[in-house]
Amino acid sequence: MQRGHDTPASHCLFDGVIGPTRRKQLQVFVRDNNVDQALRVLKKKMQREGVFREMKRRRYFEKPSERATREKAEAVRRRRKVARKQAVRDGLIAAPKKRIEMGKGKMSGTVQPRGRSG
């Protein structure tokens, strides 16, 4: 058996590389021949796992110094996010305004856009 392929190929829809040595298997079951819904579920799982971000990063070679810089910046962002959430929980800063959704379509009725303005 090859490494990372413990199940038959017919059962494995996607075998994504998560790290240099660790593999994670994503499975999606098609119910009632509804392939469109299964594809949506697969894309959502891949998005959560960071597969698309990983593919985008691996399009071009990343020098080790660039990788270290990027990883440090990601760590800083994570730390700031955790600190901001903790400050909201402690009541030191106001919670961000919640988005109000009126319909089910994309961008329908969103009152507060996320991100920076200007």
C-alpha positions as CSV (number, residue, x, y, z in Angstrom):
1,M,0.0,0.0,0.0
2,Q,1.1,3.5,-0.7
3,R,1.5,6.1,2.0
4,G,-1.7,8.1,2.6
5,H,-3.9,5.8,0.5
6,D,-5.5,3.5,3.1
7,T,-8.9,3.4,1.4
8,P,-9.8,2.2,-2.1
9,A,-9.7,4.9,-4.8
10,S,-13.4,4.5,-5.4
11,H,-14.2,5.8,-1.9
12,C,-11.6,8.6,-1.8
13,L,-12.8,11.7,-3.7
14,F,-10.0,14.0,-2.6
15,D,-6.7,13.3,-0.8
16,G,-5.2,16.7,0.0
17,V,-1.8,17.5,1.3
18,I,-2.2,19.5,4.6
19,G,1.5,19.5,5.7
20,P,4.8,18.2,4.5
21,T,4.2,14.8,6.0
22,R,0.6,14.8,7.2
23,R,-2.3,13.9,4.9
24,K,-5.9,14.5,5.5
25,Q,-8.7,12.7,3.6
26,L,-11.8,14.6,2.7
27,Q,-14.9,12.5,1.9
28,V,-18.2,13.7,0.4
29,F,-21.1,11.4,0.0
30,V,-23.5,11.9,-3.0
31,R,-27.1,11.5,-1.9
32,D,-29.9,10.9,-4.3
33,N,-27.6,11.6,-7.3
34,N,-27.4,15.2,-6.2
35,V,-23.9,15.9,-7.5
36,D,-24.3,19.7,-7.3
37,Q,-24.9,19.7,-3.6
38,A,-22.0,17.3,-3.1
39,L,-19.7,19.6,-5.0
40,R,-20.8,22.6,-2.8
41,V,-20.1,20.5,0.3
42,L,-16.7,19.5,-1.1
43,K,-15.7,23.1,-1.9
44,K,-16.8,24.3,1.5
45,K,-14.7,21.5,3.2
46,M,-11.7,22.4,1.0
47,Q,-12.1,26.1,1.8
48,R,-12.1,25.3,5.6
49,E,-9.0,23.1,5.3
50,G,-7.1,25.8,3.4
51,V,-6.6,23.7,0.3
52,F,-7.3,26.7,-2.1
53,R,-4.9,28.9,-0.2
54,E,-2.2,26.2,-0.3
55,M,-2.7,25.7,-4.0
56,K,-2.4,29.4,-4.6
57,R,0.8,29.6,-2.5
58,R,2.4,26.7,-4.3
59,R,2.0,28.1,-7.8
60,Y,5.4,29.7,-7.6
61,F,8.5,28.9,-5.6
62,E,8.6,30.6,-2.2
63,K,12.1,31.3,-0.9
64,P,12.7,30.2,2.7
65,S,13.2,33.8,3.9
66,E,9.8,34.7,2.3
67,R,8.2,31.7,3.9
68,A,9.5,32.7,7.4
69,T,8.3,36.3,6.9
70,R,4.9,35.1,5.8
71,E,4.6,32.7,8.7
72,K,5.6,35.4,11.2
73,A,3.0,37.8,9.8
74,E,0.3,35.0,10.0
75,A,1.3,34.4,13.6
76,V,1.0,38.1,14.5
77,R,-2.4,38.2,12.8
78,R,-3.6,35.2,14.8
79,R,-2.3,36.7,18.1
80,R,-4.0,40.0,17.4
81,K,-7.3,38.3,16.6
82,V,-7.1,36.2,19.8
83,A,-6.2,39.4,21.8
84,R,-9.1,41.3,20.2
85,K,-11.6,38.6,21.0
86,Q,-10.4,38.4,24.6
87,A,-10.7,42.2,24.9
88,V,-14.3,42.0,23.7
89,R,-15.0,39.2,26.1
90,D,-13.5,41.2,29.0
91,G,-15.5,44.3,28.0
92,L,-12.4,46.4,27.2
93,I,-13.5,47.2,23.7
94,A,-16.9,47.2,22.0
95,A,-17.9,44.2,19.9
96,P,-17.9,44.7,16.1
97,K,-21.3,45.6,14.6
98,K,-23.2,42.6,13.4
99,R,-24.2,42.2,9.8
100,I,-28.0,42.2,9.1
101,E,-29.0,39.9,6.4
102,M,-32.4,40.4,4.8
103,G,-32.5,37.8,2.0
104,K,-30.8,34.6,0.9
105,G,-28.9,36.0,-2.1
106,K,-25.3,37.1,-2.2
107,M,-24.8,40.6,-0.7
108,S,-28.6,41.0,-0.4
109,G,-29.5,43.4,2.4
110,T,-26.1,43.6,4.0
111,V,-26.0,46.8,6.0
112,Q,-22.4,46.8,7.4
113,P,-19.6,45.8,4.9
114,R,-16.7,44.0,6.5
115,G,-13.2,45.3,6.1
116,R,-11.7,48.7,5.8
117,S,-13.4,51.6,4.1
118,G,-11.6,54.3,2.3
